[in-house]
Amino acid sequence: MIEGVAAGVPFVAVPPADQDTPAALVAGWHLMDEPSGERAMAEAVPMAGLQAWRVYFGLPLSGARLPEGGPEEVFRRASEDAVLNVFEPVTEQAAGEFPAALAELRDRLPGATGPLGVFGGSAGALVALEVLARGDAEIAAAAVVSPVVQLAPMIAANERRFGVTYTWTERSRAVAARYDFVDRAAELTAPLLLVAGADDDVAVREPAGALHAKLGGELVTVEGMAHEFPPGTAAAKAVDAAFTEWFARRLRG
């Protein structure tokens, strides 16, 4: 793995098998759950069979970009307002910094001149969908796993998970409406693979199914998988196989 920083964004990159021929570039973002960092995501979903550079970006408020106070501070901010303090700033910053990081990596990674794919998991999937919807880069294919397709149901899931009640405001409802990709399906113009765990929360599974019904593409359900897929688990291997096969088909040439 190559570790570095591109346009201020920490990343891990893995080269294609044949570095003497042009390669596709596949870039994505990790989960806030496991795998919860760029290296962990690279280990969980290596996509080793692709003739492509695989780039795993670190999310804001994670890893090297944790605020003072570390994970406890992130959890504190989330407990105060998960939408406005975590989901919105992480997604907006990650999507906004992508074009410059991509341009730098195109120059730095030898042969990374082929088609572009994007991917993500959970909160990282929200970033991938936002990047795809913005259209700042020409994207040939996208893949998301345990995806946050609609933010409002995910907040409800976290209420159940942590035994809390989220107080919606006019501003946070506007953010949730913006991060509703079932409603924004027409903006997702590249072929999309959705991967969901059969044991994941209904807040993930049902919106993923609704987006697939509206958009097409492919939907893969992984039996025995909940939301997380730590490196080395059967769930991670199933996600890796689905992503690898999808991008191998969609990024030829």
N, C-alpha and C positions, 0 to 999 in steps of 0.2 A: 504493500500500500504506500502511496505517496500522500503525505500530510502537508498541508500548507494553508495559506490564506489568499483568497482572490478577491480583490476590491473590497477588502475588509471582512469577507465572509470565510470562516474556517471550513475546510473541506478535507475529505479523504478521497483519493482517486485511485482506481485500479485499471491498469492498462489492458488493451485487448491482447489476445494470444499472439497475433501477428502484428508487430509494430512497424513493419516495413510497408504496409498497405494502408490506404485510407480507412478510417473507422468511423462508425456512428458515435454519438455522444449521448449518454443517458444520465440525467441528473435528477436528484430527488432529495427528499427531506424525511427525517426520522419521526418517530412517535414521541410523545411526552411520557408514555408508558414504555415498557420494554418492546423492542430495542430503542433505548432512549437517547442515543447519541450517534454521531456520524460513523464512528468505528463499529459500534454494535450493529448498526443498520447494514454496514458493509459486510459484516460477518454473517448476519442473518439472511441477507438477500444478495449474495455475491454475483449472481447472474454470470457465472464463469464461462458459460458456453457462448457468450455473445462476442462478435467481432465489433466491440465497442468499448470506448472508455466509459467506465461507470464512476460517476461523481456523486458523493454523498455529502450534502451540505449540513452544517450545524445550524439548528434553529436559534433565533434570538431567545434570550432568557434561558439558555441551556449551555452545558459544557463550558467552554472558555468564555462565554458571554453571560454566565450567571451573574446576577447583581450581587452587591455586597450583602452578605447574609445567606448566600447559597440557595439550595432548594427550599429551605424553610421560608426564605423571603418570597420566593415565587408562590409557594403555597399560601402565604399570608395575603399576597396580592389577589390570588384567586379567590380566597375566602371572602375578601371584601367585595370584589366584583369580577367574576371570571370572564365575562364578556369584554368589559372595557379595559381591564387591567392585564389580561393574558391573551385571549383569543384574537381580539382586534389588533393590538400592537404587534404580536408575533406574526400574524398573517400579513399585515400591511408591510412591515419591515422586510420580511423574507421575500415577498413578491416584488417589492420595490427594488431590492438590491440584486435581484436575479440577473437582469440584463447586463449590468456591468461585470458581474462575476462571470457570466457566461462568455462575454467577449474576451475577457482576460484568459480564461481557460482555453478557448479556441486557439489563442496564440501560444499558450504555454505547453499544451499537451500535444506531443508529436502525432500528426496524422488525424487529429480530431476534427475532420472537415466534413464528415458525413451527416446524415439526417439526425435530428434531435428528438429524443424522447424525454418525458418527465414522469416522475413517479412520487409517491408519498404514502405515509401511513398515518392514520388518525388525524391529529392536528397537522402533520406534514402533508396529508392528503388534501386538507383544506387549502394549504399553500399551493400545491400542484394544480388544483382546480382553478384557483384564482389566477395563477400564472397563465394557464391555458385560456381562461376567459379574457384576460387583458390583451392577449395577442401581441405582446411586445417582441416575441420571437416566433419564427416559423417552427411549429411543433408537428412532427409526423405521427406521433402516437403518445398516449398517456396511460398510466396504470396506477390504481390506488387500492390500498388494502385497509381493512377496518376503517373505512373512510367516514370522515365528518362531511356528509353531503348537505345536511341541513343543521345549522348550529342550534336552533331552539330545542329540538328533541335531545341533542347531546347535553345541553344544560339540564334538562329534565332527568336524563340518565345520571348525571353527576349529583343531582339532588337525592336520588334514590341511593346512590353509591355511598355518599358521605353523610346522609341523614340531615341535610340542610335545606333551606328554602331560599331560592334566588328571588330577589326583588327586582322585577323588570321596571325599566324607565323608558321614556320615549326614545332616548338616545340608544339604549341597548337594544330595544326592539328594532330600531332602524338598522343597527349593525347585523342583527340576526336575519333581517329581511335581505340584506346585501349578501350574506353568506347562506343563501338558499339556492343551491345549484339544481334542484328540481325545477324551481321557478326560472332559473337562468340557463336551462339546458341548451337553448338555442345558441348561447355564447360559447359552448364547448364544441369547437369545430374539428377537433382531431378524434380519431377512433379511440375509444376509452374502454379499458378493462377494469372492472370492479371485482375485488376479491373480498368476501366477507366470511367471517367465522360462523359456523352453524350455531355455536353457543354464545355468540356476541349478543349484546343488548338489542332489543327491538329498535332502539333509537338509531342504531347503525344499520341493521338489516333491512328494515322497512324503507327508509329513504334510499338506500342503495338499490333496492328492487324497483322503487318508483322512478329513479333516474334511468335505470336500465330500460324500463318499459317505455319511457319517453324518448330516450336517446338512441337506443340500440347498443351497438358494441357487444361486449361479452360480460357475463356475470358468472363468477366461479364461487361456489360455496365450499369451504373447507370443513369437513366433518371433524368434530372434536376440538375445534379452535374457538376460543373466546375472542377477546380483543387483542391480547398481547401475543407475540410470537418470538420469544427469546432465541438468540443464536443456538443452533444445534438441535432444536426441538423438531418434532415431526411437523408441527404447524409451520415453522420457518421454512422447512424443506419444501412443503407444499406451496407456500407463497413464492419461494424462489423459482420453483418449476413453472408456475403459472406466469410469472413475470418474464422469465427467460424465453419461454415458448412464444409469448405474445410479442415481445420486442424483436425476436428473431424473425418472425413473420412480417412485422410491420415496418422494420427499419432496413430491409434489404436495399442495397444500392446506395 
